[in-house]
Amino acid sequence: MKALKTGKKLSSRENNLNAYVFLAPYLLLFLVFILIPIAMAIMLSVTNFNTLEFPDFVGLMNYVNLVTQDEIFMQYVLPNTITYALIVGPGGYILSFLVAWALSQLPKVPRTILALVFYSPSITSGVAMNVLWRILFSGDQAGYINAWLIRLGIITEPVQWLTDKRYLLTIMIIVALWSSMGVGFLAILAGILNQDETLYEAAAIDGVKNRFQEVIYITIPAMKPQMLFAAVMSIVNTFQNGMIGVQLSGANPTPGYAGQLVVNHIEDYGFIRYEMGYASAVSVVLLLTVYVFSRVSKRLFSEREY
C-alpha cells in the first residue's frame, strides 16, 4: 500500500515537471519580451535619462510635466489619438465583423480567396503605403487624386494631401480602416464558420425570422470569446499604430503635428531627443490606457456565470 502511494506521488511530480518543461519556452519569452521591458519602462519613467549619463531619480516629475507642461501632447497628440482611436477602433471592429459575416455566406473557395485578399493589407501595410497610398495622394499633378480632381474641374492646383495638416489625419483614418482586417478579422470569421447549426434551427422554431435577428440573437452571443479577442486586438493595434502618419508624411513629427499620435510622441522624445525617462513615462500612460480599454472589452464580451 505504501509503495503504491509512493508511486502515485512520483507520477504526480513527473506530470508537474513535464508541465513546467512545456511551459518553460512560453514563460521565458513572456519574461524577456513582456515583463522585463514593462519593468524597465516603469523604472525609467521616474528618472531623467539621456542614454549617456546615469539616470537621475526625479519621482513623478515626468508624469506631472506630461499633464501640465507638454503643450504638444495636450493640444495635438491627445486629441489626435482620441479621434483616431474612436473612429478606427470601433469602425475597424464593426467592419471586420460585417466583412467576416458576408464572407461566411459564400462557398469555400471564393471565401478563402476573398479572406486572403482582405487580410493581406494588414501584413503588407508598409509596402502598400509606398506603392499605393503615397502615389494616390501625391502632392503633384501625377498623383491620382489630384489628377482626377483637376480633370473633373473640382480643383485647379494640386493639393498637398500628405503635408497639409487639414487632410493628414483624415487620410490616416482611411488607410487604417482599409488595413484593419487583421488577426481579429480571422478570429471572427473562424467563430462564425464554427457556429452550431442546431442553434439556428432551434431559433427558427422559436420565432427568429431573418438573418439580422440570427446575427443579434444567435451569432454574436455564441461567439463571445472570438469577439473579445478581436476587440482586444483592435484596441492594441489602434493605440500602437503610429507609423501611418510618419510613413505617409515622411516626417516625425508630422507636419504641424496634424497626424501626431502617442506612439509618434514616444519615438520623438525617445529616439530623436533622447529623453528616455520622459518617453518611458508616456509609454507607461499608453500601457495603462490599453489595459483599461481591454478590461472594458472583457466586461462586455466575457462569459458571465449566473
Secondary structure by P-SEA (a helix, b strand, c coil): caaaaaaaaaaaaaaaaaaaaaaaaaaaaaaaccaaaaaaaaaacccccccccccccccaaaaaaaccccccccccaaaaaaaaaaaaaaaaaaaaaaaaaaaaacccaaaaaaaaaaaccccaaaaaaaaccccccccccccaaaaaaaaacccccccccccccccaaaaaaaaaaaacccaaaaaaaaaaaaccaaaaaaaaaaccccaaaaaacccccccaaaaaaaaaaaaaaaaaccaaaaaaaccccccccccccaaaaaaaacccccaaaaaaaaaaaaaaaaaaaaaaaaaacccccc
